[in-house]
Amino acid sequence: MMDKINAQFLFIMFGICGTWIVAEVQPRKWAEDDCQRSLRESLAISVKTRSPPKLSGHWTSTKCEVRPGPEFVLRKYVFRKSGFFAQLFYYADEQCSHVTHYVSARGKVKPLGESWRTPGGVQSKYSLSEVKVIPYSEKKAHTFGKLVRRFCPDAKVKTVSPYRKFSIFKFPLRSKRKSTFENLEDFDCTKLFNFTMNELQLLRVERKQLKSIMTKSSEKRLELHLGDVSTEMTYRWQHVPTYYQIPLVKAKTPGCEVCSILSSANHRRPPALLISQHHEVALSGEWVSERCETRPNGQFLTRHLSFLGWRSFQGVYEFYRDPDCSEASYSIAIKGTYVLSGKSDVIPSASEFIFETSRLKITPQNYQMLMYMNSYAGNKCGDSGNWKTGVTQDVTSTEGCVLLGISLPHVEYELMKTEYDNRHSYLYVGQRPSDYVPLSDVKNRPTSFQHPLVRCGSNNEIMHEVSPVFDQYSAYSGSDSMAVPLTSSSEQKKNQNNFIIAVVDTMCTS
């Protein structure tokens, strides 16, 4: 089998029963062309923002959201001039079909100005006036009741019952008639429930002009991006967001079924989404970002992952300085092997993997990154002092690059899942830790996901037609559960030629 054909035409002559046949093979177009086109089209979508952002209106989730923990949540937020009203429905399952409890929060939010950490975002401050909780089962009511009575006596909650509200936060609002606070008792039990609205500290509203190439039609879509939720639950209360969650959209967004369900739902009639069948995680093929993605501390990037045969993978990460991914900073390319560990215990539709990166290439794309790379005089990041803009260096021989915090070989314990709709296949990769703890420790394996990647390639038949960053490579193992060594390009070509000769010999002698 040949994974890569360099010639424009390949003529294979072989004998069958003494007859020579000349076969002309037309190489198929590499799938990378389609993937690069998909990525370019995603980044070319017209995006408009305004500062301060216009928050007014009803915003909802577009799907069941998986937060670190994991927590399974649907959000419904209403913003008015007088303040905001947030409603969060929590579930026992990743499909948001079995609701467990409900949290509502009222307060005010005030945009302060452009974020200095996250370009394109707006910093804001918020204040809460009340937070209430409703359990939807006897078990949850019993747990919450014990928690509040023991650790938050100021709430003065005597009994907690299913479908009955009780307060976990109350703070007196400033009276319109007086210059002092009203004489009301205040208390804060939100820490007990690990609840915070710190996501309101970072805001971005995008207006997108989505165009359909097939129908040549277009539609406008408003998205509300709120700050990320810390992956370390014990630090969530003091966490300051520097990138974004999956966005909310306007409640009346056309074609959004979840939006419609949430719009008509309330605390008396909590929403329940339909249960869909779980699919086995299928990684093979190519996957690219469907938007300009964010990472902690104002990093923007796109991803292009390729999963080849025999448990080998490669990836290209393009980093940018702006939220539109138009000002390139640098890129890294990696390759290695991966092992399937088994099904996830916390998210039934996901599987656990171990990835080992063995090769790394880096390309500075702008002057600032070039100066940064050349400022290092050590021997732990390629040919120090000789970096050039747009020129790639392979830093495998220096065991990675200390400047970027990458050492080789690099092992990560991952969580991944795939989803499908009528048009696309999606790949979810584990969310990166907010506190930068290494994923090389199994206890730090992610419990939530990044923005999904979309599968690309002609008819998705791309497993053996990947145009790689590195020379085409492959590895072989009779077992799916074992890591395998990589073979060199010369060995591969030799093996490919031997394979062709063997096939020809078999056909001629049979």
Secondary structure, 3 states (H helix, E strand, C coil): CCCCCCCCCEEEEEEECCEEEEEEECCCCCHHHHHHHHHHHHHCCEEEECCCCCCCEEEECCCCEEECCCEEEEEEEEEECCEEEEEEEEECCCCCCCEEEEEEEEEEEEEEEECCCCCCCEEEEEEEEEEEEEECCHHHHHHHHHHHHHHCHHHCCCCCCCCCCEEEEECCCECCCCCCECCCCCEECHHHHCCCCHHHHEEEEEEEEEECCCCCCEEEEEEEEEECCCCCHHHHHHCCCCCECCCEEECCCCCCHHHHHHHCCCCCCCCCCCCCCCCCCCCCEEEEECCCEEECCCEEEEEEEEECCCCEEEEEEEEECCCCCCCEEEEEEEEEEEEEEEECCCCCCCEEEEEEEEEEEEEECCHHHHHHHHCCCCCCCCCCCCCCCCCCEECHHHCEEHHHCEECCEEEEEEEEEEECCCCEEEEEECCCCCCCCCCCHHHCCCCECCCEEEECHHHCCCCCCCCCCCCCCCCCCCCCCCCCCCCHHHHHHHHHHHHHHHHHHHHHC
